């Protein structure tokens, strides 16, 4: 399956995702930490669902994604809604020429698609370089519990009109990693037959303490860790972990 095909399927598969909760979470943190700037960088923006919502809330949004096809879908949707969002095909590991932002976000567990520990650390360093001194860096990841108990050795299936899929998840080679083997069946309206497309996706997460250490190494002050869109601390069975950080303020003697 090409990413162009998957991009359109992605929106259908994610139609029930709590996008508005991500937007609310970001807005709450800006109030909590007195950030008034509106320049927002949406990393791994995909088909633009969050980017468009942020733009509608008054943010000056820039979107970055590795997939040109995902960005093409995002561009078309933004134009249809009369919204201008600069979109760039880049890897969040190595951002170039993006300037400074008041808010940088990596949402929808997109960070979990990075393959190695070094990729995560380089991404944090890249974000650091593009964040204003008083700006916020926010991201969410699958918890180790979610990977181990919610995905591995699980099968998910949906049989909707026009689109069905079978989703099998297997343990990856690394600790807290998972491989998603997905078969899509998409109705061809002209022939009345279903076309099959196969995808394999790899995700990997780490303990909260590991993310915290990497943020500290990159120069961030960790402000908050919470879970599942709630202002509470993560519990053993929390599934989605949120991090809020900003650049450390150095003393003149440093």
Secondary structure per residue as TSV (DSSP state, phi and psi in degrees):
chain	resnum	aa	ss	phi	psi
A	1	X	-	360.0	135.0
A	2	X	-	-79.5	158.2
A	3	X	H	-66.1	-25.3
A	4	X	H	-62.3	-44.4
A	5	X	H	-66.2	-44.9
A	6	X	H	-64.9	-34.1
A	7	X	H	-58.4	-43.5
A	8	X	H	-71.1	-37.0
A	9	X	H	-66.2	-34.0
A	10	X	H	-58.0	-45.1
A	11	X	H	-62.5	-37.1
A	12	X	H	-68.6	-41.4
A	13	X	H	-68.1	-30.3
A	14	X	T	-100.9	16.1
A	15	X	T	-63.0	-23.7
A	16	X	T	-100.1	8.7
A	17	X	S	-65.0	143.9
A	18	X	-	-80.9	59.7
A	19	X	H	-56.7	-40.7
A	20	X	H	-63.0	-28.6
A	21	X	H	-70.0	-34.5
A	22	X	H	-63.8	-44.0
A	23	X	H	-62.2	-45.0
A	24	X	H	-62.2	-40.4
A	25	X	H	-60.2	-46.8
A	26	X	H	-61.9	-46.9
A	27	X	H	-61.7	-38.3
A	28	X	H	-64.4	-40.0
A	29	X	H	-69.0	-35.0
A	30	X	H	-63.9	-38.2
A	31	X	H	-68.5	-45.6
A	32	X	H	-59.5	-35.0
A	33	X	T	-113.9	20.1
A	34	X	T	54.9	43.9
A	35	X	-	-98.1	120.8
A	36	X	-	-106.4	-11.9
A	37	X	-	-67.9	155.3
A	38	X	-	-121.2	6.0
A	39	X	E	-79.5	116.3
A	40	X	E	-124.0	128.9
A	41	X	E	-105.6	117.3
A	42	X	E	-100.5	99.4
A	43	X	E	-83.3	143.6
A	44	X	T	55.1	51.1
A	45	X	-	-72.0	-13.8
A	46	X	T	58.5	-130.0
A	47	X	T	-87.2	11.8
A	48	X	S	85.2	8.9
A	49	X	H	-59.4	-45.6
A	50	X	H	-74.3	-40.3
A	51	X	H	-56.2	-44.7
A	52	X	H	-64.5	-41.6
A	53	X	H	-63.9	-41.5
A	54	X	H	-63.0	-42.1
A	55	X	H	-61.1	-39.0
A	56	X	H	-66.5	-20.5
A	57	X	T	-91.7	5.4
A	58	X	T	98.9	3.3
A	59	X	-	-78.3	148.5
A	60	X	E	-90.7	97.2
A	61	X	E	-95.9	137.7
A	62	X	E	-121.8	134.6
A	63	X	E	-112.9	140.1
A	64	X	E	-130.2	134.2
A	65	X	E	-151.1	155.7
A	66	X	S	-81.1	-18.9
A	67	X	-	-100.5	118.2
A	68	X	H	-65.0	-32.3
A	69	X	H	-71.0	-40.5
A	70	X	H	-59.1	-43.7
A	71	X	H	-65.6	-34.1
A	72	X	H	-63.3	-40.6
A	73	X	H	-65.5	-44.0
A	74	X	H	-60.8	-42.3
A	75	X	H	-63.1	-44.3
A	76	X	H	-63.4	-41.0
A	77	X	H	-67.0	-42.1
A	78	X	H	-63.5	-43.5
A	79	X	H	-63.3	-39.0
A	80	X	H	-60.7	-34.3
A	81	X	T	-90.9	1.4
A	82	X	T	71.5	30.6
A	83	X	-	-113.7	133.8
A	84	X	-	-98.9	118.0
A	85	X	-	-131.4	113.0
A	86	X	E	-61.5	129.4
A	87	X	E	-124.2	137.2
A	88	X	E	-133.0	137.4
A	89	X	E	-89.1	99.6
A	90	X	-	-146.6	162.3
A	91	X	-	-93.0	129.5
A	92	X	T	-65.9	-14.5
A	93	X	T	-67.4	-29.2
A	94	X	S	-142.7	75.0
A	95	X	-	-73.1	144.8
A	96	X	-	-136.9	134.5
A	97	X	S	65.0	26.7
A	98	X	-	-96.7	-2.8
A	99	X	-	71.7	-157.0
A	100	X	-	-111.7	145.7
A	101	X	E	-132.6	150.6
A	102	X	E	-82.3	-26.5
A	103	X	E	-138.6	131.1
A	104	X	E	-127.1	127.8
A	105	X	E	-128.2	144.6
A	106	X	E	-126.5	99.9
A	107	X	-	-110.4	177.9
A	108	X	T	57.8	40.1
A	109	X	T	51.4	27.7
A	110	X	G	-64.8	-28.8
A	111	X	G	-62.2	-26.2
A	112	X	G	-69.8	-9.3
A	113	X	G	-84.8	-8.5
A	114	X	-	-69.0	141.9
A	115	X	-	-82.0	-32.2
A	116	X	S	-133.0	165.0
A	117	X	H	-60.2	-40.5
A	118	X	H	-62.7	-36.1
A	119	X	H	-60.8	-42.4
A	120	X	H	-65.6	-45.6
A	121	X	H	-64.2	-39.4
A	122	X	H	-68.1	-34.4
A	123	X	H	-64.4	-43.9
A	124	X	H	-60.3	-42.1
A	125	X	H	-64.7	-39.5
A	126	X	H	-64.3	-43.2
A	127	X	H	-62.4	-43.1
A	128	X	H	-54.6	-41.1
A	129	X	H	-68.1	-21.6
A	130	X	T	-110.2	10.4
A	131	X	E	-106.8	135.4
A	132	X	E	-64.8	161.4
A	133	X	E	-59.2	-38.6
A	134	X	E	-101.2	11.5
A	135	X	E	-79.7	170.8
A	136	X	E	-117.4	139.9
A	137	X	E	-110.1	122.7
A	138	X	E	-128.5	139.9
A	139	X	E	-154.8	160.3
A	140	X	E	-130.6	149.0
A	141	X	E	-138.8	160.1
A	142	X	E	-67.4	140.9
A	143	X	-	-73.3	163.6
A	144	X	H	-63.9	-32.3
A	145	X	H	-64.1	-43.0
A	146	X	I	-62.1	-43.5
A	147	X	I	-64.1	-47.8
A	148	X	I	-74.6	-38.0
A	149	X	I	-111.5	-22.6
A	150	X	I	-94.6	-21.5
A	151	X	I	-116.9	-55.2
A	152	X	T	-58.6	129.5
A	153	X	T	65.3	25.2
A	154	X	-	-110.3	150.5
A	155	X	E	-123.4	133.2
A	156	X	E	-122.5	141.0
A	157	X	E	-143.3	142.5
A	158	X	E	-135.6	136.3
A	159	X	E	-127.9	82.9
A	160	X	E	-101.9	163.2
A	161	X	T	-67.0	121.6
A	162	X	T	91.2	-22.7
A	163	X	E	-151.3	124.0
A	164	X	E	-132.8	157.9
A	165	X	E	-153.3	155.5
A	166	X	E	-121.0	126.4
A	167	X	E	-124.4	111.1
A	168	X	E	-109.9	134.1
A	169	X	E	-118.0	133.3
A	170	X	E	-126.8	156.0
A	171	X	E	-64.6	134.7
A	172	X	-	-83.5	178.7
A	173	X	S	-71.5	-32.9
A	174	X	S	-94.7	157.3
A	175	X	T	-60.7	139.2
A	176	X	T	58.9	36.2
A	177	X	E	-121.3	156.6
A	178	X	E	-146.3	144.9
A	179	X	E	-111.1	126.4
A	180	X	E	-101.6	118.0
A	181	X	E	-105.4	109.2
A	182	X	E	-120.1	130.0
A	183	X	E	-114.5	121.9
A	184	X	E	-103.3	144.5
A	185	X	E	-125.9	111.2
A	186	X	E	-115.8	128.7
A	187	X	E	-71.4	125.5
A	188	X	E	-89.3	108.5
A	189	X	T	-65.3	-26.7
A	190	X	T	-72.1	-44.1
A	191	X	T	-92.1	-20.1
A	192	X	T	77.4	6.7
A	193	X	E	-106.2	162.5
A	194	X	E	-98.3	133.9
A	195	X	E	-96.4	140.8
A	196	X	E	-103.9	136.1
A	197	X	E	-131.6	140.3
A	198	X	E	-118.7	137.9
A	199	X	E	-134.3	145.3
A	200	X	E	-124.5	125.0
A	201	X	E	-122.0	141.9
A	202	X	E	-116.7	131.7
A	203	X	E	-132.1	149.3
A	204	X	E	-145.7	135.9
A	205	X	-	-127.1	179.1
A	206	X	-	-143.2	162.2
A	207	X	-	-61.2	154.6
A	208	X	H	-55.2	-40.6
A	209	X	H	-62.5	-32.7
A	210	X	H	-69.7	-45.8
A	211	X	H	-59.0	-41.2
A	212	X	H	-61.4	-43.6
A	213	X	H	-63.5	-42.9
A	214	X	H	-66.9	-36.6
A	215	X	H	-63.7	-43.5
A	216	X	H	-61.6	-43.9
A	217	X	H	-62.1	-33.3
A	218	X	H	-79.6	-8.1
A	219	X	T	104.4	13.2
A	220	X	E	-95.3	151.3
A	221	X	E	-99.6	120.5
A	222	X	E	-79.3	118.7
A	223	X	E	-93.6	-37.5
A	224	X	E	-155.5	142.2
A	225	X	E	-129.5	123.0
A	226	X	E	-141.8	-175.9
A	227	X	E	-144.3	144.7
A	228	X	T	54.8	42.2
A	229	X	T	64.6	13.8
A	230	X	B	-110.1	151.2
A	231	X	S	-77.3	14.2
A	232	X	S	-94.8	159.1
A	233	X	-	-68.7	151.2
A	234	X	-	-60.2	145.4
A	235	X	-	-111.2	168.2
A	236	X	T	-54.7	-30.7
A	237	X	T	-107.9	17.3
A	238	X	-	-63.8	148.1
A	239	X	-	-108.5	-33.9
A	240	X	E	-125.0	123.0
A	241	X	E	-105.8	131.1
A	242	X	E	-108.7	139.2
A	243	X	E	-123.2	138.9
A	244	X	E	-127.8	125.8
A	245	X	E	-143.5	161.8
A	246	X	E	-144.6	167.8
A	247	X	E	-63.4	141.1
A	248	X	-	-67.9	141.1
A	249	X	-	-89.6	113.9
A	250	X	-	-81.9	145.9
A	251	X	-	-75.5	155.3
A	252	X	T	-60.3	-26.4
A	253	X	T	-78.3	-13.7
A	254	X	-	-70.7	360.0
